[in-house]
Amino acid sequence: MVSGQQGWAGDSTPPHPAAPRPQKQSSLVRPYAVTGGRTAPRMKFAMEALVSSVTSEYQDISLLSPEYQAIIQLTRNVRSVAEISALLRQPLGVVRVLIADMASEGLIRVHQPALDAGKPDLNLLERVLSGLRRL
């Protein structure tokens, strides 16, 4: 350090511009709180299972949790469980728990893909291909 310059303690010079700024810590408590601490859904379904809302566009959903509201809005158009997870930026396990709870409450409908004797569903493969083309 050159004499007359102050160090970081009584700093009169700004920090180096390339110095990393502290990142905001993301809360790991939130997904735990959203699911009530549950990690397994009440019903089993594939991540490619399709989900649709059974609530009308004019039905008041303001009394539901923000997560439920978001899922209902997203599923006004049929979407896969994996897609909902990605759009909400929530872990797949959390979204599976929420979707299972909502299905048991009659707020959404889960459409499981039917697999015939281990053969992949042609409709599913076509939807995947279509989605890949849109990317």
Secondary structure, DSSP 4 states (H G I P E B T S, - for coil): --TT---STT--SPPPTTSPPPPPPPPSHHHHHHTTT--S-SS---TT-EEEE-S-TTS--TTS-HHHHHHHHHTTS-EEHHHHHHHHT--HHHHHHHHHHHHHTTSEEEEPPP-BTTBPPHHHHHHHHHHHHH-
